[in-house]
Amino acid sequence: MKKKARVISFYLPQFHPIPENDEWWGKGFTEWTNTAKAKPLFHGHYQPHVPADLGFYDLRLPETRIAQTEMARQYGIEAFCYYHYWFAGKRLLERPFNEVLQSGEPDFPFCLCWANATWSGIWHGNPHRILIEQSYPGTEDYEAHFRELLPAFKDKRYLKVDGKPLFVIYKPKDIPNVQHMVRLFRQMAIKAGFPDIYLVGVSHHDGWDPKVNGFDAAIMQNLPGLTGSIPWRHPLLKLKSKIKDGRLSIYRYKDVLNSLIPDKTKQLEYLPCVLPNWDNSPRSGINGLIIEDSSPELFKQSLDKAFENVSAKPASHQLVFLKSWNEWAEGNHMEPDLKYGHAYLEALKSSLEK
């Protein structure tokens, strides 16, 4: 397939049990727990999402990881961007990626995204319950973090831009004196034999400027906000009286489509982020955000715009991020479900080949 862009899909590793989640949420908890228990909140609300081809998988199984990459490659995805969790030296959910790294399988490109957020009960209506806090102790911790990342950066499968390993930071605004961390990472990358490191932050509809902060680029994740906005044709039926205690916000995909891929992403340092869908009500119930009435056809329109916006960039920089491969409890997954099958994947392939 001749590709129009380098499509990189975010990848969630929370599909295997860990002791911390057992303690916080109950024995055997994984992302499937929230996904499977989801219920419609109003007439016509598509829930639950039930996986098709790959089933309710366990990421401790190498066969699952191989099947995922074979499917992704078939439809034109170049790499997975694995969420990576680092809490001042403590790792969480690291097993799937560690096994990918150590085994050499699957032979599929990857990069890492530091999901630097405090884990709390916010999406469950309990924002004051802190499960594990994200902290930034300073120089020694940044250096230890880079050393932890280095074996991945050195792997032949690691995604690079102009020879530089691409590393994403999900909440760059949360890092105090982020320019200091950036300088350290660049120095250590050059010392390790790379020309530099390609640092990318995620901009959450907040005007975050990568250049001012020493980064190379920003991923434009333009999700609409939580406003308590309920659409005119969904009275929420039995939940109507309860909504006063929540902050459920509902948008139509066609109404937000143009804002998802801003014209700014034509610039070299701004990267488009395409959403197939969004519905985190399986996690958060009436505290959630729903982008309703997505379809493969509308998703293809978003893809077409993203690919057009990067078309004039140098080939190595024609980066389009996809959110995401498998965030089932947030409703944004490319993996097939029982309702749509491979339709979203087919839309991706069609847009790439157009």
LINVEN-V395800 format. One record per helix or strand. SS is the DSSP state (H for helix, E for strand). FROM is the first residue (numbers start at 1). TO is the last residue. If there is no record, write none. Layout:
ss=(SS SS)
from=(FROM FROM)
to=(TO TO)
This chain:
ss=(E H H E H E E H E E H E H E E E H H E E H H E H H E E H E H H E E H E E E H)
from=(6 19 31 51 62 79 90 95 109 119 122 126 139 158 160 164 172 178 197 217 237 242 249 253 263 270 278 281 289 296 315 319 326 328 332 337 341 343)
to=(11 25 37 51 74 87 92 103 114 121 124 132 154 158 161 169 174 191 203 220 239 245 252 260 266 275 279 287 292 310 317 323 327 330 333 337 341 353)
